[in-house]
Amino acid sequence: MNKQAVAQKVYEITLLISRLALMNLMWIAFTIMGLGVFGLVPATVAIVGVFRSYEREGDAFRWSARAWQLYKAAFRRFWFVSFLFVAVCASLTLSLWVLKYQNGPWLVPLVVLVYVVALALPYLAANEANFELTIPALVKNSLLLPAMWTLTSIKILAVEAITVVLCALLPGLIPVMCASVPLFVVSALITARWNKQLRLLGKDELPIADEQRPAGASGQSDAANQPGDGRASMTAVATPTI
């Protein structure tokens, strides 16, 4: 690899890191704008939507503008889901505290809390970015898939655990990577898992830009010729069953 290629690769990595830092700050800002309770889910959906756009389109858009556009749409669609999500998490946290104080089965609410926060929410955001689904179907799908796709879920938990440890050791990383880095990796993991499922079903794979594919990989090219926002209709996809 010559010096020019190395310099280009360093530039691309640096640019991606700066974009991830920007997305992390925007995730924090979007959550605050929604008063936390109403903004958490829309913020997550918007940022994962940006990452999916990057997988699908490459560098053909402005990340900040796309994030704001997606957040406005996500807030209108998911503000009540966000309220319910926060309410469930608060209830589980309170149950955890009470059960630990009473020496009860506190591991049960802890496991459910981790499942909902660390798995169901990322799956919901990724599935919203990939498919056209009603909210009830989206929620059901996002609660079931983490249990069905065990290996993918373990990978997601590992990425999130590493992020938590790094942020605990270096709190200065929190505004830079606490949400964007794990969501970026999770988006790629779930896209890859969906494409594996779609291949098994004989369906068209989710589009990925050529520049995002590993060297020598084949498959659908970018979404330049895809209509609409690049999401697939769920009528063409069979949800996996246990």
N, C-alpha and C positions, 0 to 999 in steps of 0.2 A: 504494500500500500504506500503510495507516494505521499509527500508532504501536503499536497493540495487536498487529497482525499481525506487525510487525517484532520486537516484544518476544517474541512467541510463537516466531517462527522462531529468534531468538537463543537462547532457552531450549532449544529442541529440539536445536540444534547443540551447545550446551554440554553437555547431558545425554548426547548421543551420544559426545562426546569423553571425558567422564568414564567412560562405560561401556567404551569402547575401552581406556582406560588400565587399568581394573579387569580386563578380559579379558587384557590383556598380562601383568599381574602374576599372574593365575591360570594363564596358560600357563606362565610361568616356574616357579611353585610346583608345578604338576602334573608338569612335566618333572623337577624335582628329586625330587618324591615317588616317581617311578618310577626313580630313580637314573640319570636321563638315558637310559641304554641302553634301558630298558623303558618309559620314560614319554614319550619324544618324540612318537611317532606317536599314542598315546592322547590326549595333550594337544592336539595339532593337530586331531585328529578332534573332540574335545569343543568346542573354541572355534569351529571352523567350523560345528559343529552348532548352537551358540547363534546364530551369525549367520544361518544358514538359518532357524532358528525366528523370528528377528526379521523376515526377509523374508516368512515365511509367516503369522505371527500378529500382527505389529506389537508393541505394548507390553502384550500380554496375559499376560506372565510375568515372573518375577524372573530376571535374567541370572545372578547368582551361583549361585542354587539350581539353575537349569537346567544351568549349566556343571559343577557338581559331580555332578549326576545323570548327565549324559552321560559324564563322565570315568570314573566307576565302571564303567559299561557298556563303554566303549571300552577300558579297561585289561584287563578280562577277555577281550575279543575280540581285542585287537591287541598284547598285550605281546610275543608271540613275533615278530610282524611287525616291531615296533619294534626288537627285538634284531637281526633280520636286516638291517633298514634301516641301523642304525648300523654293523653289521659291513661291509656293502657300502661305505658312505661312508668308513669307516676304511681299507678296502683300497684304494679309489680314491685317497684322499689319500696313502697310503704309496706307491702306484705313481707318483703325480704327482711326489713328492719324489725318488724313486729315478731316474725317467726324466729329470728336469731335471738332476740331478747327473751323469748319464751322457750328457747331451746327446741323449737319445732322444726319441721322439714323445710328449712330455708333454702336448700339446694333446688327445690322445685321452681319457685319463682325466679331464682337466679338463672337457671337453664332457659326458662321461657323468655326472660328478659334478653339474654344474649341472643337467643334465636330470633327474636323480633327485631332487635336493634342491629345486630351484626350481620344477619342473613336476609330476613324478610324485606327490610327497607332497601338494601342494595339490589336485590332481585326485582323489587317493584320498580325502582328507577330504571334499571337496565331493560326490563320488559316493556316499560312505557316508551323507552327510546327506540325499541325495535319493532313493536307491534301496535296495531290499532285494536284496543281492547276497551270494553266498558269497565268502569271502576270496580264493580263487584267481581267481574271475571279477573281483573288485574290483581286484586287483593287475594282472591282465592289461589290464583296461579302462583303468586309470590310467597304464599304461606306453604304451599305444597312442594314446590320445586326444591327448596333447600334440603328437604328430607329425601327426595327422590334422587337428586344428583349429589350423592354423598361426597365423592372425591372432590368435586368442584367446591362444595361448601367447606371442606377441610382446608383447601387451598386459600379460600377467602378468609377464613378464620385465622390462618397462619399469617397472612399479609396484615390483617388488622391487628393481630397481637404484636407483631414486630413494630408496627407503627406506634402502638400504645407504649411499648417499652422505650422506643427511641424518644418519644415526646416526654416521657416521664424522666428519662436521663438528661435530656436537653430541652427544657421547656421553651427555649427560644424557637424551637422548630414548630411549635403549635400553630402560630399564625401563618406558617409557610407550607405545612404539609399534613396537618392532622386529618383533614378530610379529603383533599384533592388527590393525594398520592394513592391511598387505598382505593378510592373510587375509580381512579384511572386504571389501576390493575384489575379491579373487580369487573369493570366494564369489558375489558379485553377477555377475561376468563369466561364470563357469561356469554359473550358473543361467540367465542370458540366452542363452548359447550352447546349452544343452540345450533351452530352450523353442523356439529357432529350429529345432533338429533335430526336435523333436516336432511342430511345425507342419508341417514338410515330410513327416513320416510320417503325418500325419492323426491324431495321438494327442492326448490331453488334455495341456495344458501343466502344468508344475509350479506349484502354487498360490502366489500372491503377494498379500499383503494390499493392499487398496485404498489404504491410506495410504502404501504403499511405491511405488506406481506414479506415474510422471510425470503431470502434469496433462493430462487429455484422453486418457490411454492407456486401452485397453480390454483385456479378457481375463478370466481366472478371478478371482473374488473371493477373500477370505481363506479360510483352512483351517478355519474354525469348524465346518463340517459334514463335514470330512474324517475318516474313521475312523483309529484307531491313532495312530501318531506322525507322520503326514503324508507318509511316504516312499512312493514308487511301487514297485510290483512290476516287476522288470526283465523279466518275461515279457511285459509290455505295451510294451516299448521295444526297438527293434532297435538294437544297437550299430552306429555308423557304420563303414563299410568304406572303405578307400582306393580 
